[in-house]
Amino acid sequence: MLLLGFSSGLPFLLVLSTLSMWLSEAQVSKTLIGLFMFVSLPYSIKFLWSPYLDRVKIPWLTKQAGQRRSWALLAQLGTISALVGLSSCDPSKSLAQLAFWATLVAFFSATLDSIIDAYRIELLSHRHLGSGAAIEAVGFRLGMVTSGAGALYLANAWGWSTAYLSMSLCCLIGLAAIIASDEPVQSPKRTATRWHHACSIPLSLFFSLLGFIFFFKLIDIVLNSMMAPFLHDLGFNKIDFANFSKLYGTILTIVGGLLAGNAIHRFGIDFVVKCAISLQCFSALIFITQAQLGYHVPCLIVALGIESFTAGLSATVFIAFLSHFCRNGNNSAHDFTLLYSFGSLSRVLISTIAGFAADQI
């Protein structure tokens, strides 16, 4: 799960912030760079094709590797091929070609995400879902560090083409993990899941469940979307933000994720969900003190430390919580992707509202 999480997180920034830096150096306008973020759309709409990942069989390959592993192999090979194509592009000559390969990277990567989520749900026992989510989240963060800072270091030394080609080689780690793993056993006789029970409960309670999923990470989303302008207004520069948020913050995010997995294993998912919500409230309140103190590094260390730790804990809890609703064995990829996409919708809507609120009040 650590290696699969790494292969899932690696391509993510290669079509987002890392790609934006490449376009900036190529003197592409900010308007076009903003429009280029549409290449990441497959991450938001992957639920549209996730049902096919549960049911459609790939000729020969599914028979040899199994339903989950065959699709995972195809998605990983597609990601590698698309990254190789992306490495051959030159933004100053053809933005259309660059957009084509970047969209393919996002498509195959989003498909791999759905497969890995289903793989985790089906392969791990009920009591190990929290630990599995935590380990995968750690791998995802390590993949993002590699494709973020790692790719930038390589680009600075040997150019963007070498950087993206190197990232495609790093994807071989995930390919090896898929080959070495076992195919999870799928059984149509499994008992109905909490998600399928939810379909038979009163409509008001069902919408309460969806509301909980939508608003669970509300505070975390607001803090993340408004953190940079908030600190900038207090006098912190981008180097301060990078040092505290990206390095120090990433470490504590990983610690929070690992602790969440262990806590779920020991105390159960319901208890840890309540703890995560309480910590989110507490982490937000600390920034009130930061706002009063202004440019105050010790307070920022405490505030960002607690916020990063809570973000890692909440992310793991959210994945584990949704996994408990999707232990069907036949539709895990679609069920999880659908619920997770609904939760992701809040990131777009709440971030927009948070910016408006920051301007007004």
WOBEL-V445154 format. One record per backbone hydrogen bond with DSSP energy under -1.0 kcal/mol. CO is the residue of the C=O (numbers start at 1). NH is the residue of the N-H. If there is no record, write none. Layout:
CO:NH
CO:NH
//
This chain:
1:5
2:6
3:7
4:8
5:9
6:10
12:15
13:16
13:18
16:20
17:21
18:22
19:23
20:24
21:25
22:26
23:28
24:27
29:33
30:34
31:35
32:36
34:37
35:38
36:39
37:40
38:41
40:43
41:44
41:45
45:48
51:55
52:56
58:62
59:61
60:64
61:65
62:66
66:70
67:71
68:72
69:73
70:74
71:75
72:76
73:77
74:78
75:79
76:80
77:81
78:82
79:83
80:84
81:85
82:86
83:87
86:89
90:93
90:94
94:98
95:99
96:100
97:101
98:102
99:103
100:104
101:105
102:106
103:107
104:108
105:109
106:110
107:111
108:112
109:113
110:114
111:115
112:116
113:117
114:118
115:119
116:120
117:121
118:122
119:123
120:124
125:128
126:129
128:132
129:133
130:134
131:135
132:136
133:137
134:138
135:139
136:140
137:141
138:142
139:143
140:144
141:145
142:146
143:147
144:148
145:150
146:151
148:152
149:153
150:154
151:155
152:156
153:157
154:158
155:159
159:163
160:164
161:165
162:166
163:167
164:168
165:169
166:170
167:171
169:172
170:173
171:175
172:176
173:177
174:178
175:179
176:180
177:181
187:190
193:197
194:198
197:200
202:206
203:207
204:208
205:209
206:210
207:211
208:212
209:213
210:214
211:215
212:216
215:218
217:221
218:222
219:223
220:224
221:225
222:226
223:227
226:230
227:231
228:232
229:233
231:236
232:235
237:241
238:242
239:243
240:244
241:245
242:246
242:247
243:248
244:249
247:251
248:252
249:253
250:254
251:255
252:256
253:257
254:258
255:259
256:260
257:261
258:262
259:263
260:264
261:265
262:266
263:267
264:268
268:272
269:273
270:274
271:275
272:276
273:277
274:278
275:279
276:280
277:281
278:282
279:283
280:284
281:285
282:286
285:288
286:290
287:291
288:292
289:293
290:294
294:296
296:300
297:301
298:302
299:303
300:304
301:305
302:306
303:307
304:308
305:309
306:310
307:311
308:312
309:313
310:314
311:315
312:316
313:317
314:318
315:319
316:320
317:321
318:322
319:323
320:324
322:325
323:326
326:328
331:335
332:336
333:337
334:338
335:339
336:340
337:341
338:342
339:343
340:344
341:345
344:347
345:349
346:350
347:351
348:352
349:353
350:354
351:355
352:356
353:357
354:358
355:359
356:360
357:361
//
